[in-house]
Amino acid sequence: MRNRQETFYAMAKNKFNKSWMNRHLRDPYVRQAQKEKYRSRAAYKLKEIDSAHQILKSGQLVVELGISPGSWAQYAVRKLGYDTQGKVKGELIGIDMLPMENIPGVVFLLGDFTEEASLQQLLDKLGGRKVDVILSDMAPNLSGIAAVDGARMAHLLDRVLEFSRQCLKDSGAVLAKCFDGAAYNEMLVQCRAQFRSVARQKPDASREHSAEVYLLCKGLLPGAQALENE
């Protein structure tokens, strides 16, 4: 039989799960995502930022890093639009270490973007073409220790910026997740060293208690690609 402590923790966990599920089901973004057939409420984070800044346009080449489960990609291909044959006007290539169900018009690569073999697979798919928009809703595995998680997020963002130096058009844009906290200023400095314009974004669809924010970076600064070779 369970002792009293085990029983207490089991009851507390069950209560927490029920509370979370009740909040989740009442969430207006969850209900809207179900209505508009998005895979998750995260689509509305991108939608809100894009509606304000017009990042995504028909005919673009877009890369999404950390694409699974695919709600950002669903929104993005809708913005790229379709021709009379139902083909996407543009191209979206996404990579993730987690599998993803097919989205028509999206090229999906299974792999860890931070590993060289997977990155090379992505580069091969691009075939030397420059990208209009890079999207990243990636986050590291969380430890619960703010300083550690901030450092991990900063490292992940650094890899995104490294990729953008190599593959982004001079006039292109990067929208990347980061964390508000101890490492935020470091991440902001990283972005400002590379882009003409860097704007902090906290969409309404991002949960209020969440530390996540997004940095919208536009226009590579002259010489940014040269940093790649240092």
C-alpha positions as CSV (number, residue, x, y, z in Angstrom):
1,M,0.0,0.0,0.0
2,R,1.1,3.6,-0.6
3,N,2.3,5.5,2.4
4,R,0.7,8.9,3.2
5,Q,3.4,10.9,1.4
6,E,3.0,8.9,-1.8
7,T,-0.7,9.3,-1.7
8,F,-0.4,13.1,-1.1
9,Y,1.9,13.6,-4.1
10,A,-0.3,11.4,-6.3
11,M,-3.4,13.5,-5.3
12,A,-1.5,16.8,-5.8
13,K,-0.3,15.7,-9.3
14,N,-3.8,14.6,-10.3
15,K,-5.2,17.9,-9.1
16,F,-2.5,19.8,-11.1
17,N,-3.2,17.8,-14.2
18,K,-7.0,18.5,-14.0
19,S,-6.4,22.2,-13.3
20,W,-4.1,22.4,-16.3
21,M,-6.5,20.6,-18.6
22,N,-9.4,22.8,-17.5
23,R,-7.4,26.0,-18.3
24,H,-6.3,24.5,-21.6
25,L,-9.8,23.7,-22.7
26,R,-11.0,27.2,-21.7
27,D,-8.1,28.8,-23.6
28,P,-9.7,30.9,-26.5
29,Y,-6.6,30.2,-28.6
30,V,-7.0,26.5,-28.2
31,R,-10.7,26.7,-29.2
32,Q,-9.8,28.9,-32.2
33,A,-7.0,26.5,-33.3
34,Q,-9.5,23.7,-33.3
35,K,-11.9,25.7,-35.3
36,E,-9.3,26.8,-37.9
37,K,-7.6,23.4,-38.0
38,Y,-4.3,24.4,-36.6
39,R,-2.3,21.8,-34.9
40,S,-1.6,24.0,-31.8
41,R,-2.4,27.4,-30.4
42,A,1.2,28.4,-31.2
43,A,0.0,29.4,-34.7
44,Y,-1.5,32.6,-33.3
45,K,1.9,33.7,-32.0
46,L,3.2,33.8,-35.5
47,K,0.0,35.1,-36.9
48,E,0.0,38.1,-34.6
49,I,3.6,39.0,-35.3
50,D,3.2,38.5,-39.0
51,S,0.0,40.6,-39.1
52,A,1.8,43.5,-37.5
53,H,5.1,43.3,-39.5
54,Q,4.2,41.5,-42.8
55,I,7.1,39.0,-42.6
56,L,5.6,36.3,-44.9
57,K,4.7,37.0,-48.5
58,S,3.8,35.0,-51.6
59,G,6.7,33.4,-53.5
60,Q,9.2,33.4,-50.6
61,L,11.7,30.7,-49.6
62,V,11.1,30.0,-45.9
63,V,13.0,27.8,-43.5
64,E,11.6,26.8,-40.2
65,L,13.9,25.4,-37.5
66,G,12.1,23.2,-35.0
67,I,9.0,22.8,-37.2
68,S,7.1,20.0,-35.4
69,P,4.2,19.7,-34.7
70,G,3.6,22.2,-37.6
71,S,1.2,24.9,-36.6
72,W,3.6,27.7,-37.7
73,A,4.2,25.9,-41.0
74,Q,0.4,25.6,-41.5
75,Y,0.0,29.4,-41.1
76,A,3.1,30.1,-43.2
77,V,2.0,28.1,-46.2
78,R,-1.5,29.8,-46.1
79,K,0.3,33.2,-46.2
80,L,2.5,32.0,-49.1
81,G,-0.6,31.2,-51.0
82,Y,-1.6,28.7,-53.7
83,D,-1.7,28.8,-57.5
84,T,-4.7,27.6,-59.5
85,Q,-3.3,24.0,-59.3
86,G,-3.2,24.2,-55.6
87,K,0.6,24.4,-55.4
88,V,2.2,26.6,-52.8
89,K,3.5,29.9,-54.2
90,G,7.0,29.6,-52.7
91,E,8.7,27.0,-50.6
92,L,8.8,26.1,-47.0
93,I,11.5,23.7,-45.7
94,G,11.4,22.6,-42.1
95,I,13.6,20.5,-39.9
96,D,13.0,18.9,-36.5
97,M,14.4,16.1,-34.4
98,L,10.7,15.0,-33.7
99,P,8.6,13.5,-36.4
100,M,5.8,15.5,-38.0
101,E,2.7,14.6,-39.9
102,N,2.8,15.8,-43.5
103,I,1.6,19.3,-44.4
104,P,0.9,19.8,-48.1
105,G,3.5,22.1,-49.6
106,V,6.0,21.7,-46.8
107,V,9.3,19.8,-47.2
108,F,10.1,18.1,-43.9
109,L,13.6,16.9,-42.8
110,L,13.9,14.7,-39.7
111,G,17.0,15.6,-37.8
112,D,18.6,17.8,-35.1
113,F,19.4,21.2,-36.6
114,T,22.3,21.6,-34.1
115,E,24.1,18.5,-35.4
116,E,26.4,18.9,-38.4
117,A,24.9,15.9,-40.4
118,S,21.4,17.3,-40.1
119,L,22.5,20.8,-40.9
120,Q,24.2,19.6,-44.0
121,Q,21.0,17.8,-45.0
122,L,19.2,21.2,-44.8
123,L,22.0,23.0,-46.7
124,D,21.9,20.3,-49.4
125,K,18.1,20.8,-49.8
126,L,18.6,24.6,-50.2
127,G,21.2,24.0,-52.8
128,G,23.0,27.3,-52.3
129,R,19.8,29.3,-52.5
130,K,19.4,32.3,-50.1
131,V,16.4,32.3,-47.8
132,D,13.8,35.1,-47.4
133,V,12.6,34.2,-43.9
134,I,13.9,32.0,-41.1
135,L,11.5,31.0,-38.4
136,S,12.5,29.4,-35.1
137,D,10.2,28.5,-32.2
138,M,12.8,26.1,-30.8
139,A,13.6,25.9,-27.2
140,P,16.1,23.8,-25.2
141,N,15.2,21.1,-22.8
142,L,14.4,22.9,-19.6
143,S,16.1,22.2,-16.3
144,G,14.0,24.6,-14.2
145,I,17.1,26.6,-13.3
146,A,16.8,30.0,-14.9
147,A,20.5,30.7,-15.4
148,V,21.0,27.3,-17.0
149,D,18.0,27.5,-19.3
150,G,18.9,31.0,-20.3
151,A,22.4,29.9,-21.3
152,R,21.0,27.0,-23.3
153,M,18.6,29.3,-25.1
154,A,21.4,31.7,-25.9
155,H,23.5,28.9,-27.4
156,L,20.5,27.7,-29.5
157,L,19.9,31.3,-30.7
158,D,23.5,31.5,-31.6
159,R,23.1,28.5,-33.9
160,V,20.1,30.2,-35.5
161,L,22.1,33.3,-36.1
162,E,25.0,31.3,-37.5
163,F,22.7,29.7,-40.0
164,S,21.2,33.1,-41.0
165,R,24.7,34.5,-41.6
166,Q,25.3,31.6,-44.0
167,C,21.9,31.3,-45.7
168,L,19.7,34.5,-45.3
169,K,19.3,37.1,-48.0
170,D,20.6,40.5,-47.1
171,S,17.0,41.8,-47.0
172,G,15.7,38.8,-45.2
173,A,14.2,38.4,-41.7
174,V,14.6,36.0,-38.8
175,L,11.9,35.5,-36.1
176,A,13.4,33.5,-33.2
177,K,12.2,32.5,-29.7
178,C,14.4,33.5,-26.8
179,F,13.8,33.8,-23.0
180,D,13.4,36.9,-20.9
181,G,15.8,36.7,-18.1
182,A,19.5,36.7,-17.2
183,A,20.7,35.9,-20.7
184,Y,18.2,38.1,-22.6
185,N,20.6,41.1,-22.9
186,E,23.3,38.8,-24.3
187,M,20.9,37.5,-26.9
188,L,19.8,41.0,-27.8
189,V,23.4,42.1,-28.3
190,Q,24.0,39.1,-30.5
191,C,21.1,40.0,-32.8
192,R,21.9,43.7,-32.9
193,A,25.5,42.9,-34.0
194,Q,24.2,41.2,-37.0
195,F,20.9,43.0,-38.1
196,R,19.8,46.5,-38.9
197,S,16.6,46.2,-37.0
198,V,15.8,44.1,-33.9
199,A,12.4,44.2,-32.3
200,R,11.2,42.4,-29.2
201,Q,7.8,40.7,-29.6
202,K,5.5,39.3,-26.9
203,P,2.3,38.2,-28.7
204,D,-0.9,37.9,-26.8
205,A,-1.1,34.2,-27.6
206,S,2.1,33.7,-25.6
207,R,1.0,32.7,-22.1
208,E,1.4,35.5,-19.6
209,H,3.4,33.5,-17.1
210,S,5.8,32.3,-19.8
211,A,9.3,33.7,-20.1
212,E,9.3,33.3,-23.9
213,V,9.6,36.3,-26.1
214,Y,10.6,36.6,-29.7
215,L,13.2,38.7,-31.5
216,L,12.3,39.9,-35.0
217,C,15.5,40.7,-36.8
218,K,15.6,42.3,-40.3
219,G,18.3,43.2,-42.7
220,L,21.7,41.7,-42.4
221,L,24.3,44.3,-41.6
222,P,27.2,44.7,-44.1
223,G,29.9,42.2,-43.2
224,A,27.6,40.0,-41.2
225,Q,28.4,37.0,-43.5
226,A,32.1,37.6,-42.9
227,L,31.6,36.7,-39.2
228,E,30.9,33.2,-40.4
229,N,34.5,32.8,-41.6
230,E,36.2,34.2,-38.4
